[in-house]
Amino acid sequence: MKIKAIIEKGTDGLYSIYLPDVFGIYGTGKTEAEAKEALFEAVDSAKEYMEETEDFSTYNVFKSDFEFDYC
């Protein structure tokens, strides 16, 4: 499954990546690579939340194999 990830460079020079179809998951950094790393950390945190709470409704998109489609 592919998940759309929007990459933007702000006027301050920082990069941000967000997932328009998944609320609250994003990454920021000084470089695009740093922003991607922060995004993966956010996904890992969401997965941990799902496992701890057994609530898979919010982030069920991460239950199966996926890859980001960067735009």
C-alpha positions as CSV (number, residue, x, y, z in Angstrom):
1,M,0.0,0.0,0.0
2,K,1.2,3.5,-0.8
3,I,0.6,6.4,1.5
4,K,0.8,9.9,0.1
5,A,3.4,12.1,1.9
6,I,3.6,15.8,1.0
7,I,7.1,17.4,1.3
8,E,7.2,21.2,1.6
9,K,10.1,23.6,2.2
10,G,9.1,26.5,4.4
11,T,10.2,30.1,4.0
12,D,12.4,29.5,7.1
13,G,14.3,26.8,5.1
14,L,13.0,23.9,7.1
15,Y,11.4,20.8,5.5
16,S,8.2,19.3,6.6
17,I,6.4,16.2,5.5
18,Y,2.8,15.4,6.3
19,L,0.3,12.7,5.4
20,P,-2.9,14.3,4.2
21,D,-4.9,11.0,4.9
22,V,-3.5,10.3,8.3
23,F,-4.2,12.8,11.1
24,G,-1.3,13.9,13.3
25,I,1.6,12.2,11.6
26,Y,4.4,14.5,10.3
27,G,8.1,15.1,10.3
28,T,10.2,18.2,10.2
29,G,13.9,18.8,9.8
30,K,16.7,21.0,8.4
31,T,17.0,18.7,5.4
32,E,14.6,16.5,3.5
33,A,16.4,13.4,5.0
34,E,15.9,14.7,8.5
35,A,12.3,15.3,7.9
36,K,11.9,11.8,6.5
37,E,13.6,10.4,9.6
38,A,11.3,12.3,11.9
39,L,8.3,11.0,9.9
40,F,9.4,7.4,10.4
41,E,9.8,8.2,14.2
42,A,6.2,9.5,14.2
43,V,5.0,6.3,12.5
44,D,6.9,4.2,15.0
45,S,5.3,6.1,17.9
46,A,1.8,5.6,16.3
47,K,2.5,1.8,16.1
48,E,3.6,1.7,19.7
49,Y,0.4,3.6,20.7
50,M,-1.7,1.0,18.8
51,E,0.0,-1.9,20.5
52,E,-0.2,-0.4,24.0
53,T,-3.8,0.7,23.7
54,E,-5.0,-2.0,21.3
55,D,-6.8,0.8,19.5
56,F,-6.1,0.3,15.8
57,S,-8.8,2.6,14.5
58,T,-6.8,5.8,14.2
59,Y,-3.7,4.4,12.6
60,N,-4.9,1.2,11.0
61,V,-3.1,2.1,7.8
62,F,0.2,1.2,9.5
63,K,-1.0,-2.3,10.3
64,S,0.0,-3.7,6.9
65,D,3.0,-3.2,4.7
66,F,3.2,0.3,3.2
67,E,5.5,2.7,1.6
68,F,5.4,6.5,1.2
69,D,4.6,8.1,-2.1
70,Y,6.5,11.4,-1.7
71,C,5.1,14.4,-3.5
